[in-house]
Amino acid sequence: MDIHTRIRKIKESIIERMIFLSGILSIIFVVLIFAFLVKEGISIFWRVPLSDFLFARNWYPISDPPAIRNFALILGSILVTASAGIISIPIGIGSRALHAEIAPRKTKE
């Protein structure tokens, strides 16, 4: 094995470890963000009933008791997600079918 091959293998090993570390750190950060949001947000459920939290129409988070209503936010998230799926799923399936069945071999590669 010549020196260039060894150097290349060392570089690849370093890059692989950096990518693995980045993945692990990403997972840790997401878990920590989730834990922080749960820790900070769980106290609201001691003051606001779940039915009011989900379905009421008013939004007054600094009133006493707080009126935090999320129905519009939840419905908006569902509508945006459904709209994105309606647009992107047919495009993704169509482009995959084109790539797999119709495109010439050189284009596939």
N, C-alpha and C positions, 0 to 999 in steps of 0.2 A: 504494500500500500504506500503510495507516494505521499509527500507532504501536503499537496493540494487536496487530495481526497480526505486526509485527516482533518485539515482545517475546515473543509466544507462540512464534514460530519460534526465537528465541534460547534460550528455556527448553527447548523440545523438543530442540534440538541439544545442549545441556548434558546433559540427561537421557540421550539416546542415547549420548553419549560416556561417561557414568558407567556405564551398563549394559554397554557394550562393555568398559570397563576392569575392571569386576567379573568379567565372564566370563573375560577373559585372566588376571586374578589368580587366579581359581579354578583354572584349568588349571595355572598355574605352581605353586600350592600343592600340588595333587594330585601333580604330577610330583616335587616336592621331597620330599613325604612318602614316595612310592614309593622314591625314590633312597635316602633315609635308612633305610628298612626293609631294603632290599636290602643296603646297606653294613653295617648292624649285624647282619643275620641270616646273611649268606653264610658267615661264619667257622664256623658250627656244622657245615656240611657237610664240613669238613676233619676233624672229630672223630667225627661220627656218620654211618654209612652211610645212604644214601637209603632202603633197604628197612626199616631199623630206625626211621628217622624217620617213615615212613608207616604201618607195620603193627604195630609192637610195642605192648605194652599198658601199660608202666610210664611214669611221668612223674616223673623226678628231675633237674631242670635244673641243680642245683648239685652233683651228684655228679661224680666224676672217673673215667671220661669221662662227660659229661652224657647222661642218658637222656631225650631229648625225643621223645615219641611223639604223633603227630597223627591217627591213624586215627579216633578217636572225634570229634575236632573236625571233620574233613573229612566224615565220615558225618553228623554232626549238621547241618552246614551244608547238605548235599545234601537231607536230609529236611525241614528247615525251608523251603528254597527250593521244593521240590516241593509241600509242603503249602500254601504261600502261593499258588503257581500254581494248584493245584487249586481253591482257594477264590476267587481273584480273577479268573481268566480267564473263567469262565462269567458272573460278575457283570458284568464289563466288556463282554463280547460282548452280553449280554442288554440292558444299559442302552443300548448303542449301537444295537442293533436297535430298541428302543423309541423312542429319540430319532429315528432316521432313518425308520422306517416307520409308527409308530402315533401318535406325538405330534401334536397339532394344530399348524398352522403358527405360531400365536402362541407356543406353547411352544418350538418349534424356534428361533425367532428370539431 
